[in-house]
C-alpha cells in the first residue's frame, strides 16, 4: 500500500484523518488536570523535605509527555516523572576521565550506602555517552555537603538515598494524607517510585534528584555536531534551548545522567507554531504504538515496551530536520508526511538503531553496556509495523466510527487536492475524490 502511495490515495487519506480525529485526539483539559493534581499531591511532601534538608527545593519540575498534552486518550504511568532540584551547589563541573575514581558505592535496603574501595589498577570505568561525574571545585563547601561528596565528587546514589529517606519520613508524617505511597526499590536501581492516588485512579510516578542547568548550554559532544541543520529548529527556538541547557539527573548509582527532557519539552511545545501537523503525526504514531504495534507489551510490572514514546519523539525530531520547510508540514500534507515518517521508523527498527536526537552516537534501543534492551520485542514490533505498512487501512478502520466530524486542522484546505465527496455522515464510509 505505502509503496505506491500518492496524495490521490483517497481511502487511506480519509482513514488516516478519521483515525486522528477519533483515536489520536488529545485530552488537553484532562492531561493538564492530571499533572496539576499530581503536582499538588507532592507539594506538602516537598515542603516537608525542604524544611528538613535545605539542599532540596520545595517544588518539583514535571517532565514527560503529559506535561505537553501529548498523551493520547489513556494514561501511562511512565509519563509521570518529577525532577527535584538540588539547591546551593557552587557551579559543579562535568568530569569524564580527568582522574581515576577508586571508589564504589552500593545502596542498601536500610537507606544507607556502602563504600567499597577499588584497587588503583581497577578504577571506575570511563563514563559512557550521556553520562558524567560531577566534580565540586569549591573546597570551602560547608560540612553539610560531606555526606553527599566523596573525593570531591557528588555521588548520585547518596543524594537519591537521602531523598528517599525524606520522602518516607514525609509520608509517615501524614503529609500525603494517604494519597501517596513509596514503592520498594527495584534491583539495580535506586529510583524513587511512588504510587499516587488521585481523581482518575492510581498511577506510578518517579522522583529524581536533579542538578538543574542555569543556561549552561550543551556538553562538547553535542556542541560539536548540533544543530546539524540551518533550517530546523528555527533560530528563536535554538536561543531558547541554549538558555535552558542540559541537566544532570540521578538515575544510576555512580554516574550522573545527562537529561534533555526540559530541552525536548521546549522543542516540542511550539513545534507547530507555523500551523503544521508535526505533533499530529506524533500523536497518531503514539496511538498506533499503543493499540497495534506494541499491543500487550510492557504491561508487566517494572517492564517497558521495546518501542516507547521517547523513541517516537526522537524519531520525529530527526524527520523534522530532513523535512525542515513549513510547506512540508502543511495540514494537507499529513498523509504523505505520515507515510514517510512510518517508512523511516521501519528502517530504524530493521537496523536496530534509534539515535538520540542530541546524542547521535547513543542508540536508544541499547542499554549502557551496548546490548539491545529487547531484541525479541523489537522483532515483534518490526513485524507488526510491516503488517501495518502492507494494510494500513485495516488497522486505521478497526477503531474508527463510521460517522465523524473532522476538526479544522484535518479538514481539506483550499490548497488541497483532496476533498470529502459527501457532506453527510452515513453508515457507509465516505470517499475522498479529486476537487
MOHU-V168158 format. One record per residue. RES is the residue in one letter. OMEGA is omega in whole degrees, 0 to 359 (none if undefined). Layout:
# MOHU-V168158
res:RES omega:OMEGA
res:RES omega:OMEGA
This chain:
# MOHU-V168158
res:X omega:184
res:X omega:185
res:X omega:181
res:X omega:185
res:X omega:171
res:X omega:181
res:X omega:180
res:X omega:179
res:X omega:190
res:X omega:182
res:X omega:180
res:X omega:181
res:X omega:181
res:X omega:182
res:X omega:179
res:X omega:181
res:X omega:178
res:X omega:178
res:X omega:179
res:X omega:182
res:X omega:189
res:X omega:186
res:X omega:185
res:X omega:179
res:X omega:179
res:X omega:175
res:X omega:185
res:X omega:183
res:X omega:181
res:X omega:180
res:X omega:178
res:X omega:181
res:X omega:181
res:X omega:180
res:X omega:181
res:X omega:182
res:X omega:178
res:X omega:177
res:X omega:180
res:X omega:178
res:X omega:183
res:X omega:185
res:X omega:178
res:X omega:179
res:X omega:182
res:X omega:177
res:X omega:175
res:X omega:181
res:X omega:181
res:X omega:180
res:X omega:183
res:X omega:178
res:X omega:186
res:X omega:179
res:X omega:177
res:X omega:177
res:X omega:178
res:X omega:178
res:X omega:179
res:X omega:176
res:X omega:179
res:X omega:175
res:X omega:182
res:X omega:187
res:X omega:179
res:X omega:182
res:X omega:182
res:X omega:185
res:X omega:181
res:X omega:181
res:X omega:182
res:X omega:175
res:X omega:186
res:X omega:185
res:X omega:169
res:X omega:187
res:X omega:182
res:X omega:183
res:X omega:180
res:X omega:180
res:X omega:183
res:X omega:177
res:X omega:178
res:X omega:183
res:X omega:173
res:X omega:185
res:X omega:169
res:X omega:178
res:X omega:182
res:X omega:175
res:X omega:177
res:X omega:183
res:X omega:174
res:X omega:181
res:X omega:184
res:X omega:184
res:X omega:185
res:X omega:181
res:X omega:180
res:X omega:175
res:X omega:185
res:X omega:181
res:X omega:175
res:X omega:178
res:X omega:178
res:X omega:177
res:X omega:179
res:X omega:180
res:X omega:180
res:X omega:182
res:X omega:178
res:X omega:176
res:X omega:184
res:X omega:179
res:X omega:175
res:X omega:179
res:X omega:176
res:X omega:176
res:X omega:184
res:X omega:178
res:X omega:181
res:X omega:179
res:X omega:175
res:X omega:178
res:X omega:177
res:X omega:180
res:X omega:176
res:X omega:183
res:X omega:178
res:X omega:181
res:X omega:182
res:X omega:169
res:X omega:173
res:X omega:184
res:X omega:182
res:X omega:183
res:X omega:187
res:X omega:180
res:X omega:185
res:X omega:180
res:X omega:182
res:X omega:181
res:X omega:182
res:X omega:180
res:X omega:187
res:X omega:182
res:X omega:179
res:X omega:188
res:X omega:175
res:X omega:183
res:X omega:178
res:X omega:172
res:X omega:172
res:X omega:188
res:X omega:184
res:X omega:185
res:X omega:178
res:X omega:178
res:X omega:182
res:X omega:181
res:X omega:176
res:X omega:178
res:X omega:178
res:X omega:179
res:X omega:182
res:X omega:176
res:X omega:178
res:X omega:180
res:X omega:180
res:X omega:180
res:X omega:178
res:X omega:180
res:X omega:178
res:X omega:182
res:X omega:182
res:X omega:181
res:X omega:176
res:X omega:184
res:X omega:183
res:X omega:176
res:X omega:178
res:X omega:184
res:X omega:180
res:X omega:177
res:X omega:174
res:X omega:178
res:X omega:179
res:X omega:180
res:X omega:177
res:X omega:181
res:X omega:180
res:X omega:182
res:X omega:182
res:X omega:169
res:X omega:186
res:X omega:180
res:X omega:176
res:X omega:191
res:X omega:182
res:X omega:179
res:X omega:181
res:X omega:178
res:X omega:173
res:X omega:177
res:X omega:181
res:X omega:173
res:X omega:179
res:X omega:173
res:X omega:185
res:X omega:169
res:X omega:187
res:X omega:178
res:X omega:177
res:X omega:180
res:X omega:183
res:X omega:179
res:X omega:184
res:X omega:172
res:X omega:185
res:X omega:181
res:X omega:175
res:X omega:182
res:X omega:186
res:X omega:185
res:X omega:184
res:X omega:2
res:X omega:181
res:X omega:182
res:X omega:176
res:X omega:180
res:X omega:182
res:X omega:355
res:X omega:178
res:X omega:186
res:X omega:181
res:X omega:180
res:X omega:177
res:X omega:180
res:X omega:179
res:X omega:182
res:X omega:179
res:X omega:178
res:X omega:181
res:X omega:180
res:X omega:184
res:X omega:180
res:X omega:174
res:X omega:182
res:X omega:183
res:X omega:176
res:X omega:180
res:X omega:185
res:X omega:190
res:X omega:182
res:X omega:172
res:X omega:182
res:X omega:176
res:X omega:181
res:X omega:178
res:X omega:186
res:X omega:182
res:X omega:176
res:X omega:180
res:X omega:176
res:X omega:180
res:X omega:181
res:X omega:183
res:X omega:188
res:X omega:181
res:X omega:184
res:X omega:179
res:X omega:177
res:X omega:179
res:X omega:179
res:X omega:184
res:X omega:185
res:X omega:182
res:X omega:181
res:X omega:179
res:X omega:176
res:X omega:180
res:X omega:180
res:X omega:180
res:X omega:178
res:X omega:181
res:X omega:180
res:X omega:177
res:X omega:176
res:X omega:181
res:X omega:189
res:X omega:189
res:X omega:189
res:X omega:182
res:X omega:184
res:X omega:178
res:X omega:181
res:X omega:178
res:X omega:181
res:X omega:179
res:X omega:178
res:X omega:176
res:X omega:177
res:X omega:176
res:X omega:180
res:X omega:181
res:X omega:177
res:X omega:186
res:X omega:176
res:X omega:180
res:X omega:177
res:X omega:182
res:X omega:180
res:X omega:178
res:X omega:179
res:X omega:178
res:X omega:181
res:X omega:178
res:X omega:182
res:X omega:178
res:X omega:175
res:X omega:182
res:X omega:179
res:X omega:192
res:X omega:183
res:X omega:175
res:X omega:181
res:X omega:182
res:X omega:187
res:X omega:174
res:X omega:182
res:X omega:180
res:X omega:180
res:X omega:183
res:X omega:183
res:X omega:185
res:X omega:176
res:X omega:180
res:X omega:178
res:X omega:180
res:X omega:183
res:X omega:177
res:X omega:175
res:X omega:182
res:X omega:176
res:X omega:177
res:X omega:177
res:X omega:177
res:X omega:181
res:X omega:180
res:X omega:180
res:X omega:185
res:X omega:182
res:X omega:176
res:X omega:185
res:X omega:172
res:X omega:186
res:X omega:181
res:X omega:178
res:X omega:190
res:X omega:179
res:X omega:181
res:X omega:180
res:X omega:183
res:X omega:176
res:X omega:185
res:X omega:177
res:X omega:185
res:X omega:174
res:X omega:179
res:X omega:180
res:X omega:176
res:X omega:183
res:X omega:185
res:X omega:182
res:X omega:181
res:X omega:180
res:X omega:179
res:X omega:178
res:X omega:178
res:X omega:179
res:X omega:178
res:X omega:179
res:X omega:179
res:X omega:180
res:X omega:176
res:X omega:177
res:X omega:179
res:X omega:181
res:X omega:179
res:X omega:183
res:X omega:184
res:X omega:182
res:X omega:180
res:X omega:182
res:X omega:182
res:X omega:182
res:X omega:190
res:X omega:185
res:X omega:185
res:X omega:176
res:X omega:183
res:X omega:185
res:X omega:183
res:X omega:172
res:X omega:184
res:X omega:175
res:X omega:186
res:X omega:185
res:X omega:181
res:X omega:179
res:X omega:182
res:X omega:178
res:X omega:178
res:X omega:181
res:X omega:187
res:X omega:173
res:X omega:181
res:X omega:182
res:X omega:176
res:X omega:182
res:X omega:181
res:X omega:183
res:X omega:184
res:X omega:177
res:X omega:177
res:X omega:179
res:X omega:175
res:X omega:181
res:X omega:174
res:X omega:174
res:X omega:176
res:X omega:181
res:X omega:178
res:X omega:177
res:X omega:none
